[in-house]
Amino acid sequence: PPRSTLFPYTTLFRSHMLSLEASLRREEHRFADALELLSRAAKSASRESVDLAAILLQREVVYEQMGDLEAALETLAEAAPFVEASGDVRLLFALRFHTAKDLYVLRRFSEAAAFLPGVRDMAERLGNDLDLVRVGWLTGKIAVGQGRTDEARAYLEQVRREFVARAIPYDAALASLELAVLYLEEGRTREVKSLAREMAPIFKTQGLARDSL
């Protein structure tokens, strides 16, 4: 076929390959390389909203892992019109969930909480139970930040049980750690000791440094 008819497919393939390589570099913590690859992927992508939205959401994850939450939020704002135009519920969920999560980390708890009803609604529409568990986890974290201890404890206990039941040990241990903080504040040392005994083997298998453990 003429080269002109192949052009959209070759550019789309190049964009996807760059995006995949960027994911690898992110996992290797080579964040600068990941960002450069995503910049090239955006230039190679088709002008379809869904393609650009996915690349920008991937860039946000890189900034999030770097700890640059302001840049992450700016990237989400840049992605928003493309995500909205795509009409893709999964991308909409990712956009709003990550916005709420970044706002939480920045301790902008009221702003983060405002996103929760819409995020939960989209998770229910998607029908993925694990999405709902993660929304519950974020809800518990935000409740901690807003001082709603009883609500936070209920969410974190439920989330911890869900992760254990689903054999997702690292997230179960992290949720347990957050729950332990609440128990300590309430003087419930027996529960903290029980959680610590459960968490230690999980963290050991994940290769945490001895001092962190």
C-alpha positions in Angstrom: 0.0 0.0 0.0 1.1 3.6 -0.5 3.2 5.1 2.3 0.5 7.7 2.9 -2.0 5.0 4.0 0.5 3.4 6.3 1.5 6.6 8.0 -1.2 6.7 10.7 -0.5 3.1 11.7 3.3 3.5 11.8 3.0 6.6 13.9 0.6 4.9 16.3 2.8 1.9 16.6 5.8 4.2 17.3 3.8 6.0 20.0 2.8 2.8 21.7 6.3 1.5 21.7 7.7 4.7 23.2 4.9 4.5 25.8 5.8 0.9 26.7 9.5 1.8 27.0 8.6 4.8 29.2 6.7 2.4 31.5 9.9 0.3 31.8 12.1 3.3 32.6 9.6 4.4 35.2 9.8 0.9 36.9 13.5 1.3 36.8 13.2 4.7 38.5 14.8 6.4 35.5 12.3 9.1 35.6 14.0 11.7 33.3 14.2 9.0 30.6 10.5 8.1 31.1 9.4 11.7 30.7 11.5 12.2 27.6 10.1 9.1 26.0 6.5 10.2 26.8 7.2 13.6 25.3 8.2 11.8 22.1 5.2 9.5 22.3 2.9 12.5 22.5 4.5 13.9 19.3 4.1 10.6 17.5 0.6 9.9 18.7 -2.4 10.4 16.5 -4.5 13.4 17.4 -7.2 11.2 18.8 -8.2 12.4 22.3 -7.9 8.9 23.8 -4.3 8.4 22.7 -3.1 11.8 24.1 -5.1 11.3 27.2 -3.5 8.0 28.0 0.0 9.4 27.4 -0.6 12.4 29.7 -2.1 10.2 32.4 1.0 8.0 32.2 3.2 11.1 32.5 1.3 12.0 35.7 2.2 8.7 37.2 5.9 9.4 36.6 5.6 12.8 38.4 3.7 11.1 41.2 6.4 8.5 41.7 9.0 11.3 41.6 7.2 13.0 44.4 6.5 16.1 42.3 2.8 16.4 43.1 2.4 19.9 41.7 3.7 18.8 38.3 1.4 15.8 38.6 -1.7 18.0 39.1 -0.6 20.3 36.3 -0.4 17.2 34.0 -3.8 16.1 35.0 -5.2 19.5 34.2 -3.5 19.3 30.8 -5.0 15.8 30.3 -8.5 16.8 31.3 -9.9 18.1 28.0 -8.5 15.1 26.1 -10.0 12.7 28.7 -13.4 14.5 28.6 -13.4 14.5 24.8 -12.6 10.8 24.7 -15.7 9.8 26.7 -13.8 6.8 28.0 -15.0 6.0 31.5 -11.8 4.2 32.5 -9.8 7.3 31.6 -12.2 9.5 33.4 -12.0 7.4 36.5 -8.2 7.5 36.3 -8.2 11.3 35.9 -10.4 12.0 38.8 -9.0 9.3 41.1 -5.4 10.5 40.6 -6.5 14.1 41.1 -8.1 13.2 44.4 -5.1 11.2 45.4 -2.6 13.9 44.6 -4.7 16.5 46.4 -4.7 14.2 49.5 -0.9 13.8 49.4 -0.7 17.6 49.3 -3.0 17.7 52.4 -5.7 19.5 50.5 -8.2 17.2 52.1 -11.5 19.1 51.4 -10.7 19.4 47.7 -9.8 15.7 47.6 -13.0 14.7 49.3 -15.1 16.7 46.8 -14.0 14.2 44.1 -14.9 11.1 46.0 -18.6 10.8 45.1 -17.9 11.0 41.4 -15.0 8.7 41.6 -17.0 6.1 43.5 -19.8 6.4 40.9 -17.5 5.8 38.0 -15.9 2.8 39.8 -19.4 1.3 40.2 -20.1 1.9 36.5 -16.9 0.1 35.6 -17.8 -2.8 37.7 -14.3 -3.5 38.9 -14.4 -4.5 42.6 -10.7 -3.7 43.1 -11.3 -0.1 41.9 -13.9 0.2 44.7 -11.5 -1.2 47.2 -8.9 1.5 46.2 -11.6 4.2 46.4 -12.4 3.0 49.8 -8.8 3.1 50.8 -8.4 6.7 49.6 -11.7 7.6 51.4 -10.2 6.3 54.6 -7.0 8.2 54.1 -8.9 11.4 53.5 -11.1 10.8 56.6 -7.8 10.5 58.6 -6.7 13.8 57.2 -10.0 15.4 58.2 -10.0 14.0 61.7 -12.9 11.6 61.2 -11.2 8.8 63.0 -14.1 6.4 63.5 -15.0 6.6 59.8 -11.3 6.2 58.8 -10.8 3.2 60.9 -13.9 1.5 59.5 -12.7 2.0 55.9 -9.1 1.0 56.6 -10.2 -2.2 58.4 -12.4 -3.1 55.5 -9.7 -2.3 52.9 -7.2 -4.4 54.8 -9.5 -7.4 54.9 -10.2 -7.0 51.1 -6.5 -6.9 50.2 -5.8 -9.9 52.4 -8.7 -11.9 50.8 -7.4 -10.9 47.4 -3.9 -12.0 48.2 -2.4 -8.5 47.6 0.1 -8.6 50.5 2.0 -5.4 50.0 -1.1 -3.2 49.9 -2.6 -5.2 52.8 0.6 -4.4 54.8 0.4 -0.7 53.9 -3.2 -0.4 54.9 -2.3 -2.3 58.1 0.4 0.3 58.8 -2.1 3.1 58.4 -4.5 1.3 60.6 -1.8 0.8 63.2 -1.2 4.5 63.5 -4.9 5.0 64.4 -4.8 2.2 66.9 -1.7 3.7 68.5 -3.4 7.1 68.8 -6.2 5.3 70.7 -3.8 3.4 72.9 -4.8 0.0 71.4 -1.3 -1.5 71.6 -2.5 -5.1 71.6 -4.0 -4.6 68.1 -0.9 -2.8 66.9 1.3 -5.8 68.0 -1.0 -8.2 66.2 -0.8 -6.1 63.0 3.0 -5.9 63.3 3.4 -9.6 63.5 1.3 -10.0 60.4 3.1 -7.2 58.5 6.7 -8.2 59.2 6.8 -11.4 57.0 5.1 -9.4 54.1 7.7 -6.6 54.2 10.5 -9.2 54.4 9.3 -10.9 51.3 9.1 -7.5 49.5 12.9 -6.9 50.3 12.6 -3.9 52.5 15.9 -2.7 54.0 16.5 -3.9 57.6 16.3 -0.4 59.1 13.0 0.3 57.3 11.6 -3.0 58.5 
